[in-house]
Amino acid sequence: MIKKSIKEIAQMLNAQAFGNIEEMIEGVKIDSREVTSHSLYIPMIGQKVDGHSFVEGIQDHMGATLWQKDHLPYPEKVNYILVDDTLSALQTLAKVYLSQLHCDVIAVTGSNGKTSCKDMLYSIFAQEKKTQKTMGNHNNEIGLPLTILDFDEDIEVGILEMGMENRREIEFLCSIAQPNQAIITTIGSAHMENLGGKYQIAQAKCEIFECMKEDGILYYNKECPEIEQVLSTLNFGNKKAIAFGKGSKICITSDLNIKEDTMEFHCSCFDDKVVVHALGAHQATNALPCIALALDYGLQISSILKGLSSMEMTKMRTQLLSCGKAKILDDSYKSNPESAKAAIDTLMSIPSTCHIAVLADMLDLGENEISLHTSIGEYAKFKQINELICTGPLSKFSAKAYNGQWFETKEECIQVLKPYIHSDCVILVKGSRAMAMDKIVSALLEEAKTC
């Protein structure tokens, strides 16, 4: 993490510091509950809460705070740095700090799979290099700077996930991170409501290519034609764009072999069998750019194979959990039409006598939200899952298309699902984050403990 004196941080921000400016700071916090005696607290100003209001209560437990100039009176009995805007200062501090580090930055974006891809890259590169990554979902204008400021001074490779909802957001994140290399995993229907269509989403994602360093390499999914359409309009300069997936030179060359919570396959990059500690054809595709990028970087094949076979997935992303006699495929972090279909495919690839999908609403889909939810019910029926259980107003259309069950509350879903944990079955749980489907997972796991 960042370790600087208050004076040095003020210089990085071109700002004025007050108090004991020689005191050393270790780490940055925006949550007053997480502050330690050496933390730099950065008060964020939200719609309902202003972080400045917590400074008085934690002034004896922190190293220093940033303070926005328009907040009067200025604090007393505390070390502080005066800035025009605390959010901008956080971002500037991260940009300057990263420029002082001697590390390569790999950025990952995409409608689906960016977190999994980030986890794979981290596990691979950590075999040979001092590597750090975005933790959780810290992939926006606040989370990304916090991730960078958590980097150690001897870091060699930083893996940064970049999320977006609108145009120019990826561009802004890249202005802070300045990636050497990047991956675009997929172009899906997420954020259709904001951007209008897949081509417009691809334009927003391809900002990562436009803003890379001049000798950077982008790895992009060949199965998403919108990416190539956008790339054809851009000036490459000294940058390169390399495709992966079906129809490209970097592809899967065998069937997937599913074994409990891992899968095996061969790819075009080398002759060795690849074992990935994840499930689903989409996760095998996610592994391709990670393999190619690592090879181009000069990592050993043995390191790549070990990294993929031992990787730890971020929770709530196609995570297979034991629950009594059953298994839960926890993919509850988010959902959109493409990822929902991929999750159903993954569900059906897991050997079991019974396959159940528990689905909630997919949000931010725009004017086609009803037809898209209907299509998921039809897809579940086509894939011959044994039972579809839905909750949420839009998922009623999925249930109707399948002729499945729909419930108004998650509690009702939980009651229906409880008997299944005593049998050989796999239960997929998926929905947009706002639907909080992880509560169903937690409830079933808790119920299994009492059996």
C-alpha positions as CSV (number, residue, x, y, z in Angstrom):
1,M,0.0,0.0,0.0
2,I,1.0,3.6,-0.4
3,K,3.5,4.7,2.3
4,K,4.3,8.4,2.2
5,S,4.6,11.3,4.5
6,I,1.8,13.8,4.7
7,K,4.1,16.3,3.1
8,E,4.8,14.0,0.2
9,I,1.1,13.3,-0.4
10,A,0.4,17.0,-0.4
11,Q,3.1,17.5,-3.0
12,M,1.6,14.7,-5.1
13,L,-1.7,16.6,-5.0
14,N,-0.1,20.0,-5.4
15,A,-2.0,20.9,-2.2
16,Q,-1.3,22.5,1.2
17,A,-0.9,20.3,4.3
18,F,-1.5,21.3,7.9
19,G,-0.4,19.7,11.2
20,N,2.5,17.3,11.6
21,I,3.3,17.0,7.9
22,E,6.3,14.7,8.5
23,E,4.1,12.0,9.9
24,M,4.0,8.8,7.8
25,I,0.8,7.6,6.1
26,E,0.2,3.9,5.4
27,G,-2.9,3.2,3.2
28,V,-6.0,5.1,2.2
29,K,-9.5,4.6,3.6
30,I,-12.9,6.0,2.6
31,D,-14.8,4.2,5.2
32,S,-14.4,5.8,8.6
33,R,-15.0,2.4,10.3
34,E,-11.8,1.0,8.7
35,V,-9.4,3.8,9.6
36,T,-6.3,2.9,11.5
37,S,-3.7,5.1,13.3
38,H,-1.7,5.6,10.1
39,S,-4.5,5.8,7.5
40,L,-5.2,8.7,5.2
41,Y,-9.0,9.1,5.4
42,I,-10.6,10.5,2.3
43,P,-14.1,11.7,3.0
44,M,-16.5,11.0,0.1
45,I,-19.5,13.2,-0.5
46,G,-22.6,11.1,-1.3
47,Q,-26.3,11.9,-1.9
48,K,-27.2,11.2,1.7
49,V,-23.9,11.1,3.7
50,D,-20.9,13.4,3.7
51,G,-17.7,11.7,4.9
52,H,-16.5,15.0,6.4
53,S,-19.0,14.6,9.2
54,F,-17.1,11.5,10.6
55,V,-13.7,13.2,10.9
56,E,-14.3,14.6,14.4
57,G,-15.3,11.2,15.7
58,I,-12.1,9.4,14.3
59,Q,-9.6,12.2,14.6
60,D,-7.7,10.4,17.4
61,H,-7.5,7.1,15.3
62,M,-6.2,8.2,11.9
63,G,-3.0,9.6,10.5
64,A,-4.5,12.4,8.4
65,T,-7.5,13.4,6.3
66,L,-8.2,15.2,3.1
67,W,-10.5,18.1,3.5
68,Q,-12.5,19.8,0.8
69,K,-12.0,23.6,0.7
70,D,-15.7,24.5,0.5
71,H,-16.4,22.7,3.9
72,L,-16.1,25.3,6.7
73,P,-14.8,25.4,9.3
74,Y,-11.6,23.6,8.7
75,P,-10.8,20.8,11.2
76,E,-8.7,21.3,14.4
77,K,-6.4,18.9,16.2
78,V,-6.0,16.8,13.1
79,N,-3.5,16.5,10.3
80,Y,-5.2,17.5,7.0
81,I,-4.5,18.3,3.4
82,L,-6.7,20.9,1.8
83,V,-8.1,20.0,-1.7
84,D,-10.6,21.3,-4.1
85,D,-12.5,18.0,-4.4
86,T,-11.9,14.9,-2.4
87,L,-13.0,12.5,-5.2
88,S,-10.7,14.1,-7.7
89,A,-7.9,14.2,-5.2
90,L,-8.3,10.4,-4.6
91,Q,-8.1,9.8,-8.4
92,T,-5.1,12.1,-8.8
93,L,-3.2,10.6,-5.9
94,A,-3.7,7.1,-7.4
95,K,-2.5,8.3,-10.9
96,V,0.6,9.9,-9.5
97,Y,1.4,7.0,-7.2
98,L,1.0,4.5,-10.0
99,S,3.4,6.6,-12.2
100,Q,6.0,6.2,-9.4
101,L,5.8,2.4,-9.4
102,H,7.7,0.1,-11.7
103,C,5.0,-2.2,-12.8
104,D,3.0,-3.3,-15.8
105,V,-0.7,-2.8,-15.8
106,I,-3.1,-5.3,-17.4
107,A,-6.7,-4.0,-17.7
108,V,-9.8,-6.2,-18.1
109,T,-13.2,-5.1,-19.2
110,G,-16.3,-6.8,-20.8
111,S,-20.0,-7.3,-20.3
112,N,-19.4,-10.7,-18.8
113,G,-16.4,-12.6,-17.5
114,K,-14.1,-9.7,-16.5
115,T,-13.9,-10.7,-12.9
116,S,-13.2,-14.3,-13.7
117,C,-10.6,-13.2,-16.3
118,K,-9.0,-11.0,-13.7
119,D,-8.8,-13.9,-11.2
120,M,-7.2,-16.1,-13.8
121,L,-4.6,-13.5,-14.7
122,Y,-3.7,-12.9,-11.1
123,S,-3.3,-16.6,-10.4
124,I,-1.1,-17.1,-13.4
125,F,1.1,-14.1,-13.0
126,A,1.5,-14.6,-9.2
127,Q,3.4,-17.8,-9.9
128,E,6.4,-15.7,-11.1
129,K,5.8,-12.1,-10.4
130,K,4.8,-9.8,-7.4
131,T,1.2,-9.4,-8.6
132,Q,-1.8,-7.6,-7.1
133,K,-5.4,-7.3,-8.4
134,T,-8.7,-5.5,-8.1
135,M,-10.5,-6.9,-5.0
136,G,-14.2,-7.6,-5.2
137,N,-16.0,-5.2,-7.5
138,H,-13.7,-2.2,-7.0
139,N,-13.8,-1.4,-10.7
140,N,-15.2,2.1,-10.9
141,E,-14.0,5.7,-10.4
142,I,-13.7,5.1,-6.7
143,G,-12.7,1.5,-6.5
144,L,-10.0,1.6,-9.1
145,P,-8.0,4.4,-7.4
146,L,-8.4,2.6,-4.1
147,T,-7.0,-0.6,-5.7
148,I,-4.0,1.2,-7.0
149,L,-3.3,2.9,-3.7
150,D,-3.3,-0.5,-2.1
151,F,-0.5,-1.7,-4.5
152,D,2.8,-2.3,-2.7
153,E,5.9,-0.4,-3.8
154,D,7.6,-3.6,-5.1
155,I,4.7,-4.7,-7.3
156,E,5.6,-6.0,-10.7
157,V,2.2,-6.6,-12.3
158,G,-1.1,-5.0,-11.5
159,I,-4.4,-6.6,-12.7
160,L,-7.2,-4.0,-12.9
161,E,-10.8,-4.7,-13.6
162,M,-12.7,-1.8,-15.3
163,G,-16.5,-1.5,-15.2
164,M,-18.7,1.0,-17.0
165,E,-22.3,2.1,-17.5
166,N,-21.8,4.9,-19.9
167,R,-19.4,6.2,-22.6
168,R,-16.1,7.8,-21.5
169,E,-16.0,5.9,-18.2
170,I,-13.5,3.4,-19.4
171,E,-11.5,6.3,-21.0
172,F,-11.4,8.0,-17.6
173,L,-10.3,4.9,-15.7
174,C,-7.5,4.4,-18.3
175,S,-6.4,8.0,-17.8
176,I,-5.6,6.9,-14.2
177,A,-4.3,3.4,-14.8
178,Q,-2.6,3.8,-18.3
179,P,-2.6,0.0,-19.1
180,N,0.2,-1.7,-21.0
181,Q,-2.1,-4.5,-22.1
182,A,-5.9,-5.1,-22.0
183,I,-8.6,-7.7,-22.5
184,I,-12.2,-7.3,-23.7
185,T,-14.0,-10.5,-22.7
186,T,-17.4,-10.1,-24.3
187,I,-20.0,-7.6,-25.5
188,G,-23.4,-8.4,-24.1
189,S,-26.8,-6.7,-23.4
190,A,-25.8,-5.2,-20.0
191,H,-26.3,-1.4,-20.0
192,M,-28.4,-1.6,-23.1
193,E,-30.7,0.9,-21.4
194,N,-28.0,3.5,-21.1
195,L,-26.1,2.9,-24.4
196,G,-28.8,1.7,-26.8
197,G,-27.2,-1.3,-28.5
198,K,-24.3,-3.7,-28.7
199,Y,-22.3,-1.6,-31.1
200,Q,-22.5,1.3,-28.8
201,I,-21.5,-0.9,-25.9
202,A,-18.5,-2.1,-27.9
203,Q,-17.6,1.5,-28.6
204,A,-17.5,2.1,-24.8
205,K,-15.5,-1.0,-24.2
206,C,-13.0,-0.2,-26.9
207,E,-12.1,3.0,-25.2
208,I,-9.7,0.7,-23.3
209,F,-7.8,0.2,-26.6
210,E,-7.8,3.8,-27.5
211,C,-6.3,4.8,-24.1
212,M,-3.6,2.1,-23.8
213,K,0.0,2.9,-24.0
214,E,1.4,3.3,-27.5
215,D,3.0,-0.2,-27.7
216,G,0.0,-1.9,-26.0
217,I,-1.7,-5.1,-27.0
218,L,-5.5,-5.7,-26.8
219,Y,-6.9,-9.3,-26.7
220,Y,-10.5,-9.3,-27.8
221,N,-13.2,-11.9,-28.2
222,K,-13.7,-12.9,-31.9
223,E,-17.1,-14.2,-31.1
224,C,-18.3,-10.6,-30.5
225,P,-18.4,-9.1,-34.0
226,E,-19.2,-5.6,-32.7
227,I,-15.6,-5.3,-31.3
228,E,-14.0,-5.8,-34.8
229,Q,-16.5,-3.4,-36.2
230,V,-15.4,-0.7,-33.8
231,L,-11.7,-1.5,-34.1
232,S,-11.9,-1.1,-37.9
233,T,-12.7,2.6,-37.2
234,L,-9.8,3.3,-34.9
235,N,-6.2,4.3,-35.5
236,F,-3.9,1.5,-34.2
237,G,-0.6,3.4,-34.3
238,N,1.9,1.0,-32.7
239,K,-0.8,-0.9,-30.8
240,K,-1.9,-4.4,-31.7
241,A,-5.3,-6.1,-31.4
242,I,-5.3,-9.9,-31.2
243,A,-8.5,-12.0,-31.4
244,F,-9.3,-15.1,-29.3
245,G,-12.2,-17.6,-29.4
246,K,-14.0,-19.4,-32.2
247,G,-12.7,-18.3,-35.6
248,S,-9.4,-17.1,-34.4
249,K,-5.9,-18.6,-34.0
250,I,-6.2,-18.6,-30.2
251,C,-9.0,-21.1,-29.6
252,I,-10.1,-24.2,-27.8
253,T,-9.3,-27.4,-29.8
254,S,-11.1,-30.1,-27.9
255,D,-14.3,-30.9,-26.0
256,L,-14.5,-29.8,-22.4
257,N,-14.1,-32.6,-19.8
258,I,-16.0,-31.6,-16.6
259,K,-14.6,-33.1,-13.3
260,E,-16.4,-31.9,-10.2
261,D,-15.3,-28.3,-9.9
262,T,-12.7,-28.2,-12.6
263,M,-12.7,-28.6,-16.4
264,E,-10.1,-29.9,-18.9
265,F,-9.4,-29.0,-22.5
266,H,-6.8,-28.4,-25.1
267,C,-6.1,-25.0,-26.8
268,S,-4.1,-23.8,-29.8
269,C,-1.5,-22.1,-27.7
270,F,0.5,-25.2,-26.7
271,D,0.2,-29.0,-26.6
272,D,-0.3,-29.4,-22.8
273,K,-3.7,-30.1,-21.4
274,V,-5.3,-27.1,-19.6
275,V,-7.0,-27.7,-16.3
276,V,-9.1,-24.7,-15.0
277,H,-10.5,-24.5,-11.5
278,A,-13.8,-23.2,-12.8
279,L,-16.8,-24.4,-14.7
280,G,-18.5,-23.6,-18.0
281,A,-17.5,-23.2,-21.7
282,H,-17.5,-19.4,-21.2
283,Q,-14.8,-19.8,-18.5
284,A,-12.7,-21.8,-20.9
285,T,-13.0,-19.0,-23.3
286,N,-12.0,-16.5,-20.6
287,A,-8.9,-18.5,-20.0
288,L,-7.7,-18.1,-23.6
289,P,-6.6,-14.4,-23.5
290,C,-5.0,-15.0,-20.1
291,I,-2.9,-17.9,-21.6
292,A,-2.0,-15.9,-24.7
293,L,-1.1,-12.8,-22.8
294,A,1.0,-14.7,-20.3
295,L,2.9,-16.4,-23.1
296,D,3.6,-13.1,-24.8
297,Y,4.8,-11.8,-21.5
298,G,7.3,-14.6,-21.3
299,L,5.9,-16.7,-18.5
300,Q,6.6,-20.4,-18.4
301,I,3.9,-22.8,-19.5
302,S,4.2,-24.6,-16.2
303,S,3.3,-21.4,-14.4
304,I,0.3,-20.8,-16.6
305,L,-1.0,-24.4,-16.1
306,K,-0.4,-24.2,-12.3
307,G,-2.1,-20.8,-12.1
308,L,-5.3,-21.9,-13.9
309,S,-5.6,-25.2,-12.0
310,S,-5.2,-23.6,-8.6
311,M,-7.0,-20.3,-9.1
312,E,-9.6,-19.1,-6.6
313,M,-12.7,-17.5,-8.1
314,T,-14.3,-14.4,-6.6
315,K,-17.4,-15.4,-4.7
316,M,-20.8,-15.5,-6.4
317,R,-19.3,-16.2,-9.9
318,T,-20.2,-19.8,-11.0
319,Q,-19.0,-21.0,-7.6
320,L,-19.9,-24.7,-7.0
321,L,-20.8,-25.2,-3.3
322,S,-21.8,-28.4,-1.4
323,C,-25.2,-28.1,0.3
324,G,-26.3,-31.2,2.0
325,K,-26.6,-33.9,-0.6
326,A,-27.0,-31.3,-3.3
327,K,-24.7,-28.7,-4.9
328,I,-25.4,-25.0,-5.5
329,L,-24.0,-23.3,-8.5
330,D,-23.7,-19.8,-7.0
331,D,-23.7,-17.2,-9.9
332,S,-25.7,-14.7,-7.9
333,Y,-23.5,-11.6,-8.4
334,K,-25.1,-10.3,-11.6
335,S,-27.1,-11.4,-14.6
336,N,-27.9,-10.5,-18.2
337,P,-29.2,-12.6,-21.1
338,E,-25.8,-13.8,-22.2
339,S,-24.5,-14.7,-18.8
340,A,-27.8,-16.3,-17.8
341,K,-27.7,-18.7,-20.9
342,A,-24.0,-19.4,-20.1
343,A,-25.0,-20.3,-16.5
344,I,-27.7,-22.6,-17.7
345,D,-25.2,-24.3,-20.0
346,T,-22.8,-24.7,-17.1
347,L,-25.6,-26.1,-14.9
348,M,-26.4,-28.7,-17.4
349,S,-22.8,-29.7,-17.8
350,I,-22.5,-30.8,-14.2
351,P,-23.5,-34.5,-13.8
352,S,-26.6,-34.9,-11.7
353,T,-30.0,-36.6,-11.7
354,C,-31.8,-33.2,-11.3
355,H,-30.9,-29.7,-12.5
356,I,-32.8,-26.7,-11.1
357,A,-32.4,-23.0,-12.1
358,V,-33.5,-20.3,-9.7
359,L,-33.5,-17.0,-11.6
360,A,-34.3,-13.4,-10.7
361,D,-34.7,-10.3,-12.8
362,M,-32.0,-9.0,-15.2
363,L,-31.9,-5.2,-14.9
364,D,-30.9,-2.4,-17.3
365,L,-32.0,-4.1,-20.4
366,G,-34.0,-1.3,-21.9
367,E,-37.2,-1.6,-24.0
368,N,-36.6,-5.3,-24.8
369,E,-36.6,-6.4,-21.2
370,I,-39.8,-8.5,-21.4
371,S,-38.8,-10.4,-24.6
372,L,-35.3,-11.0,-23.2
373,H,-36.7,-12.5,-20.0
374,T,-39.0,-14.6,-22.0
375,S,-36.1,-15.8,-24.1
376,I,-34.4,-17.1,-20.9
377,G,-37.4,-19.2,-20.0
378,E,-37.5,-20.6,-23.5
379,Y,-33.8,-21.4,-23.3
380,A,-34.2,-23.2,-20.0
381,K,-36.9,-25.3,-21.6
382,F,-34.8,-26.0,-24.7
383,K,-31.9,-27.1,-22.4
384,Q,-34.3,-29.4,-20.6
385,I,-33.6,-28.3,-17.0
386,N,-35.8,-30.2,-14.6
387,E,-37.3,-27.1,-12.8
388,L,-37.3,-23.4,-13.2
389,I,-38.1,-21.2,-10.1
390,C,-38.3,-17.5,-10.5
391,T,-38.7,-14.3,-8.5
392,G,-39.0,-10.7,-9.4
393,P,-41.6,-8.9,-11.6
394,L,-39.7,-9.4,-14.9
395,S,-38.7,-13.0,-14.2
396,K,-42.4,-13.8,-14.2
397,F,-42.1,-13.8,-18.0
398,S,-39.2,-16.3,-17.8
399,A,-41.3,-18.6,-15.6
400,K,-44.3,-18.3,-18.0
401,A,-42.2,-19.2,-21.0
402,Y,-40.9,-22.3,-19.3
403,N,-44.2,-23.1,-17.4
404,G,-42.2,-22.9,-14.2
405,Q,-42.9,-21.6,-10.7
406,W,-42.9,-17.9,-9.9
407,F,-42.8,-16.4,-6.4
408,E,-43.1,-12.9,-5.2
409,T,-40.5,-13.2,-2.5
410,K,-37.1,-15.0,-2.0
411,E,-38.4,-16.5,1.2
412,E,-41.0,-18.4,-0.7
413,C,-38.3,-19.7,-3.1
414,I,-36.2,-20.8,-0.2
415,Q,-39.1,-22.9,1.3
416,V,-39.7,-24.6,-2.0
417,L,-36.0,-25.3,-2.4
418,K,-35.3,-26.7,1.0
419,P,-36.4,-30.3,0.3
420,Y,-34.0,-30.5,-2.7
421,I,-30.9,-30.2,-0.6
422,H,-31.6,-33.7,0.6
423,S,-31.3,-35.1,-2.9
424,D,-28.8,-35.5,-5.7
425,C,-29.3,-32.2,-7.6
426,V,-27.6,-29.1,-8.7
427,I,-29.3,-25.7,-8.1
428,L,-28.2,-22.7,-10.1
429,V,-28.9,-19.4,-8.4
430,K,-28.6,-16.2,-10.5
431,G,-29.9,-12.7,-10.8
432,S,-28.8,-9.1,-11.1
433,R,-27.0,-7.8,-8.0
434,A,-29.9,-5.6,-6.9
435,M,-32.0,-8.8,-6.6
436,A,-29.7,-10.1,-3.7
437,M,-30.0,-13.7,-4.8
438,D,-27.1,-14.5,-2.6
439,K,-29.6,-14.5,0.3
440,I,-31.1,-17.7,-1.1
441,V,-27.7,-19.3,-1.3
442,S,-26.9,-18.4,2.3
443,A,-30.3,-19.6,3.5
444,L,-29.9,-23.0,1.9
445,L,-26.3,-23.4,3.1
446,E,-27.5,-22.6,6.7
447,E,-30.4,-25.1,6.4
448,A,-27.9,-27.8,5.3
449,K,-25.9,-27.3,8.5
450,T,-29.0,-28.2,10.6
451,C,-29.7,-31.4,8.7
